[in-house]
Amino acid sequence: MIYTNHSNIFKANLKEADLTGANLDEAKMKNIEKLVEFALQLVATETGVSLNYIQKVILRNSLLNNKKTYANIALENNYSESYIKFSVAPKLWQLLSEALGEKVNKTNLAALLEQRLEKFASFDNPQTTETTAAIKTAGFLRERYVLESPEGQVPLASSLYIERSTIEQTCYQEILQPHAFIRIFAPRNMGKTSLIARILDYGSSQNYHTVRLSLHHAGTQVFAQSSRFLRWFCSNVTQQLGLESRLNDFWDEDMGALINSTIYFQGYLLKELSNPIVLALDKVDQLFEYPEVASDFFVLLRSWYEETKDISVWQKLRVVMAHAVEVYIPLPTHRSPFNVGLAIELPTFSPEQVQDLAERHGLQLTKRELEQLMKLTDGFPYLIRLALYQSARLKIPVQTLLQDATRNTGIYQQHLQYQLWNLQQHPKLADAFGQVLTAPIELEIEVAFKLKSLGLVHIIDSQATVSCELYREYFRNYFS
């Protein structure tokens, strides 16, 4: 981050005779944006937290002193006023107070930021505008990069979550719609669960009820038959909504499990609650191993989606579904939930996002290191995060860590062995991947989709290719 004495420069500029009207407004806006950027950096460094979108909106409006109320901000950004007033804003002022070392409010915010910025600028090296080293030496900013394991979901409060362009905002707006049905698809370890957590958090901000079910948590006995699975499903949803289970009152064995589930949702759960429900189903590809149960459940979801068009009570149900394996179970087009709603395929990280994430780990990648990391991993989020985590934790340059990354002694050792174990458990997948290592090839659909779900291949024009150099080098040695 580059700091200069923005406050003094701004005050001096205002004395210039030609800074009037539009020029004056432009100068003020530039100063506000510099203060916003400085505040973001200060909070991130001092607290280890990156401000989210709506916190940034409140911060900017507070510095603009445009008299906008929390109600105005909530309305303009599709949030509830109570969420802004009692959750977002208090947390923002708490973080700013912690970062600046004294109580912060709307009235003193600009003055405190300008004062702190002047202190930083006084440490400027006459030969350069970069004062980061001086700031650290002076002790005004403490290095408090919070190292988090790359395993599992990125916590909601984490400063290490990287937003992907407009995907998050698109999902937030979608669940406001009565007909919402979001399908998130990406290979494993790409961030599906982390995105779901943020969609549910946004739903909570709208005073929606939220339910999150990961099908990996269901024991194998649950998948024995459709009726058993659907009772498990309805019971879990009921419990998370904090309602009393009335499953036996609505369950009639003569009606069949699909009809029973629909009647239970329509006649009890949706009727009982006045606000919408966001139902998030994570790792639904677990069902693909049980074709009969999967077929029944997916047909049920599609029928509920159709109900939202005409029956008002069903419009309270908003569904979010995530899976790593593309659908290879044959379903009639008009009965499949995989061709309706909003489809989201998560992309890999761009070089700019990787550099951003590196900085959040307290690292500054050289151009060569960035290129090497991108070539090796193709921007896969988990592989990127693991490299940056190990570099920051061990205090070893990324370039050094990558030297033996494709070997069993490198930083990806456990991950590569896990991928190898997956292939060993499924010889058909291993044989197919061995062929892909030789040259791009068209594979049997189910095999291709399973390899893609592991992140091992990309499918382009029906041709499977190795997804990144890490897998190419490691498995080339193994198969040879």
Phi, psi and omega in degrees: 000137180255126180241140170228173182283074185298323184296312180293321178299317181298314181296322179293321180297327182293341180278346181291135185297329185275359179271079180230161175058236184298323180297319179296316178299320180295319179296320178297317181296320179297319180294320179299314181296324177293321178292322177298311181299319179295318180297319179299315180294319182296314179297315181298318183287318185279329185246345183077012182243135174264129179295140178274180186304309186288330174295322177295322179298315180295318179301311182296316180293327178293320179288328177289339180053046184266013175067014177289134178272168176299328178296317178298313182296319179298316182295317182292334186245014176060042173244163174278146181299320182296323179295317178295313188288320188253352181237300186292307185298312179302320178295320179298311181294328176295315180295317179295321179296318179295319181292322183268349176080013175202165184298127183245139173218181182301325186290318185258000186303306184299316182296318180294320179295316179297320179297315180293323179295323177296321178298316179296317184295333181293347178265008181303136171284128181304338184268354183205156178269356181276121183243011184304313181297318180296320180298315180296318180298320182289341178085010180288326176242131177258139177286110181230052177289121182274114179276125179237138176301139179285359182281138174076194184293143172282120183304152181301323183273002185291144174272001185259003178280125180258118177285143181258094175051243184254008186300312182299311182297324177297317179293320179299317181290328183294319184287355174282345184274139181300338186255021191292132175209106185252129178245116181253124182231136175185156175300172180299151176062032179255353177109015181297312182295322179294322177292318178302317180301322181284327175295317179294322178297320177294320177301318178299325180294340178265010183065027174277154170280143181232139179226132180232119179239124172256121185289349175291342181278350180277132177291159184300331180294335179295330183270010184298321179205159186301317183298321180292316180297316184290328173294318176300316180299309181296322180295318180296316179298315180301314182297316182291336177278354178074025181256159176285136180289127176234031186301317183293333179290333185253355187263120179236111185303332181287342183273336183093151187295324182293314179294319179301316180297318180296315180296320181296315179294312185286318185275344183233292188299305183291327180287327185287331186255137182274330182265158179299159177243129172261112182257111181256124180247108183260147176058046180290347178295347174304328181289338184298339179282353180232078189307321183292314178295317181299315181301314180296315184293317181291324175297322178298313180300319179295321180293325177292322177300319179293326179296329182295344181285328190237333185256118189299323183297329180286343180290350176280348181266122176242124186251136172236127185228132181234140179207153182260334182259130175294153189287120176242004175279125182291122176227138175303142184308318184281358180239007182261138175273001185266009177229022178230168176074200182262119179265127179237115173253117185289129178274166172285172180284145174276164177304323180295320179291324178294318178296320178299313180296323178299316180296327178289343174268003182081021182246152173233103182286139172286165179300321180293318179297318179298316180296317179297317182294319179293319180295320183289320190252346185060022177080013177298123187308313182296317181295323177294310183298321181297317179296315181292321179299313181292323179297315180289321182290316183270351183057046178240133180304145180303319182301322179291318180296328185282348184299322179241029185297331184269006180254169180287356178256000186271184184292339181264014186309305183295320180295316180294322178292326176293318178296320178296319179299318178302317180291321181294330179285342182227083183308328179296321177292319180298315179298316181295317181293325176300323177291321180296326179298331181282317181191155176304140185210151175273125184250164171303139189306309183298318179296314180300316182293322180292320176295323178293322180296331176280352181081009185278334182225158166254146175249113180233118182052047178070000180260130177270129177232153179297134190286329182202166183294330180302311181288324180299311184289315183295311185281338173298317178294321182293311184288336179282000000 
